[in-house]
Amino acid sequence: MTPNRPAIYIRFSFFLMALAILLIANVARAKAQDSRPTWKLQKDDAFDVTLMQSTKITSQVDQRVKDVDNQLTLNMTWNVKSVSDAGNATIEMTIVSVQMTMESMPNAVGKSIEIDTASEAKLKGASAELLKQLNPLMGSAVEFEMSPRGEITNVVVPEATLESLRKAPGSMKLRSLLSSEGIDDLFGQSVVVLPEDLKVNQPWSITNQLKTGFGEFERTHTCTWTGYRNVGDTQLAEIELTTSVEPIETSAKVEAKLTSFSGGGNLVFDMNQGYFVSSKSTNEMNTEKPYREKQITTKVSTVVELQIDKK
């Protein structure tokens, strides 16, 4: 019996069409996964990282208003030591320098503090004491792992760094900065953890605890990936951030009371290179505290900016 060639060709054509559809679907699925912001670090990648924080404190009693401005700049380097098959990167972070300006409160005892660890200028008083505490940090290295979603784990402080910190005044505070919690606090609002099922315009939340002089709070960052914008050949993903807080009941006695809080910001992710390039967030906290028969109201406005530049 002679084969029905047209029927064979038709069946073969349907087979090719089905195979093509399957291949196209797989490619589309892979592209959809790659089109989401995901850290894609490579071994020997190196970055300059700058974290800047400015704080303005405004206190008022009756009609008397006092302002204090503080500035902090922390310069670091990141060097990627290795990357696992799962994309988890081992990063060595080294603190390079710190610039700090702290104004004293009006009528307070002592002068304002202004230091730059990269400067050779001789300091006196409180500035010299603070510089003595910060100097052991300069050149100190710490290693941590970062997942493709930006989760920071397995923080390791080398023995050489610990030995330098043990000899420094106030070393417990310095050691806490280089702990897992310290690094989370350092980058928690500037480099958010990305969800596994990240989608455009679908919010996700990150919750942690915030300890302040007027109580403990549950802080929630609500993030939304709003889409892309192109700068030359670079595609940038933009993420908007809003922050809220809720008080946590504790037995600690707190005189000051938080009356309002607002916060927000934006983060920019380089889709070509696979890392956050910048972020900026602002918070405003308003408190009140009884003073004799009056109330002291205080507003604390904070701006945090992060810049990551690939070398």
N, C-alpha and C positions, 0 to 999 in steps of 0.2 A: 504494500500500500504506500503510495507516494505521500510524504509528509505535506501537511498544509502549511506551505511556507509563509503565506501572509499571516496566519494565526500565530506561528512561531515568532515572527517579527513583532507582531503586536504584543505578545506576552513578554518578549525580551525588552521591548520599548517601555512597557509598564514597569518592568524590573529596574531598568536604568533610571526611570523617573523616580521610583520609590527610593532607590539608592541615593540619587541626587538630593532628594528632599531630606533624607536622613543626614547626609553629610552637611547640607546647608544648616540644618537645625543644630547639629553639634558645633559647627563653627560659630553660629549665632550665640549659642549658649556659652561657649568659651569667651567670645568677645564681650558678652554681657558681664561675665565674671571679672574679666580684665578691666572693664570700663568703670568699675567701682573703685573709690579711693582705698588703696591697700599699700602698706609699707613694702617696698621692694628693694631692700638694702642688699649690697653686694660686698663680698670680702674686700678689704682695703679701701672701702669708701671712707672719706674723711670730711668732716664738717666743722665750720666755725659756728658756735652757738652763742647768741647774746640774749640775755633775759634782763629786761628793764622794768622797774617798778617805781611809780611815783605815787605818793600819798599826801593828801591835804587834809589836815584836821582843823575843823572850825568849831570852837567852843563859844557858847554864849550864856551869860548870866544877866538878866534884865536887858539893858541895851548895850552892854559891854561885849564886844566880839573880839576873839583872838584867833589868828590863823597861824598854823605851823605847816611847813612844807618839807617833805623828806624825799630823797632820791636814792635809788640803788640800781647799779648796773653790774651784772655778773657775766663775765666773759669765760667761755669754756670751749673745749674741743671734744668732738666725738670721733673715735676711730673704730671702724667695724673690724673686729678680730676674726670672726668666722660667721657663717650662715648655714644653718642646718637644712636638710632636705625639705623640712616643713616650713622653711622661711623664717625661723626664729634667729635673730641676729644677736651675737654677743658684742656689746659695745663697751669700749673703754672711754669713760668720761674724765677729762682732766680740767681742773679749775685753773684758769690762767691769771685772771686779775679781777679785782673788785674796786668799783668806785662808789663812794657813799657820801651823801650829804644829809646831816640830821640837824635841823634847827632846834634850839632849845625853846621851851615854852616861855612866853613873856613872864618876867619877874622870877623865873626859875634860877636856882643857883647853878653856875657853870655856863660854859659857852657852847656855841654850836660846834658840831663835829663835821669835819671835811677831810676825807682820806682817799688816796689812790694807791693801791698796793704796787702799781707799776712805776710809781714816782719815787725818786730818791730823796725827796724833800724831807727835812727833819721836822718831826711833829712834837708837840708838847701836850701835856694834860690828858684830857679824855680821849683826844684823837690818837695820841701815842699809845694809850692803853688798849684801845680798840684795835689798832693796827697790830699790836703784839698778839692779840687773839686771832686775827685773821691771817697773819703771815704763814702759819703752819698749813693752812689750806692751799696756798698757792703751789701749784705743781702736783697737788695730791690727785691720785687717780682712784677711780672706783669702777668696777665692771658690773654690768647688768645685762639681762636678756630682754629683748623686745620682740613680741610676736608681730605677724603681719597686720594684726588689728591695733597694735600700739600698746598692748599690755606689758607692763614692766614687772619682771620677776627676777629671782635669783641674784639679788644684789650682793656682791662680794667686795669687801674692803681689804686691799692687800696689807700684809703685816707692816710693810714700810710706812704706809700711810697711818696706820693705827699707832705705830711707835712715835711718829711726829706729833700726833694729836695728844698722846698721853703726856707729853712734855709741855703742852701749851696750856695757858690759863683758859678756864672755861671750856675745857676739852669736851665735856659731856654734851654741850650744846652743838659743838662742831661735829662730833660723832653722829649726833642725831640727824644732822643735815645730810650726811652721807649714808644714811640707812635707807631701807626700802620705803618706809613711811616718808622720810625726808625728801627722797627723789620724787615720790608720788605728789607730795605737797608742792614741790618745786615746779613740776610740769603738769600737774593735774588739770589746770584750767587752760593751759596753753597747747597741750597735745592730748586731745581726747581719745578715749578708746573707741574704736569703730565697731559697730555690731556686725555679726556674721551675715545677716540678711539685709544689708544696707540698701536702701532705695531712695530715689529722689523724692523730696517732700514728705518723707515718712519719719516723724520725730522718734528719737530714742532718748533714754534718760540714764544718767550716771549719778549715783548717790554716795555720799561719804559724810563723815562727821567733821564739824568745824568747832574748834575750841577758841573761845574769846574771853576777854576780861569781864564780859557781862553774860556769861553762860555758855552752854553747849547747844549746838544746833545740828539738825540733819540738813545738809546742803544738797540740792538737786540741780544738776546741769541738764537742761533739755536742749538737745542738739537737732538740727535739721540740715540735711544736705540739700541745698537749694538749686544746684545745677552747675554749669560750666561757664567759663569765659576764656577766651584765647588771647594770649599776649605773644605776638609773633608766631613762632612754631610751637610754643608751649601751651598746653591745655591745663587750665587751673580749675579745680573743684572748690566751690565755696560752701562753707558750713556756718550756719548762724547758731548762736548760743544765747540762751537765757538762763538766769540763775535765780533760785528761790531758796529760802531757808525756813525751817520749822523748829521751834524750841524743843529741847529734850529735857524732861523733868529729871533733876538731880537733887541731892541733899545739900549741895554746896550753896552757901549764902552769897547772893549776888546783889549788890546795891544798885548798880546801873541796870536799865531795862531797854531792850531793843524795841523801838517804836515803829521802824519801817526799814525795809531792805529792797533794793533793786539791783539787778545786774544783767549784763549781756555782753555780747561781743561777736567777733567773726574770726574764722580760721581759713587759711588758704592752703590747698594741697596740690603739689605738682604731680599731675598724672603721668607725665613723661618719665620723671625720675623716681617717683614713688616715695615721697616724704612730704611732711608739712613744711612749708617754707616760711610762713609767718602767721602770727595771731595777735589779736588785741582784744582785751576784755576790760570792762569797767564795772566797779561795784560801788554802791553808796549805802552806808549804814548810818541810821540816825538813832541816837540813844538819849535817855534822860536819867538824871541822877539827883536825888535830893541833896541840898546843901543848906544847912540851917533851915530857914523858912522859905528858901527859894529852890528853883530847879536849874541844874546845869544841863543844857542841851548840847549835844556834840554830834557833828556830822563828819564821817570819815569817808572820803572819796579816794578810791584806788584805781589806778590804771596799770595794767600789766601787759607788756609787749614782748613777743618772742620773735627772733629772726634766726633762721637756720640757712647757712650758705654752704653749698658744696664746694670743696676746694678743687 
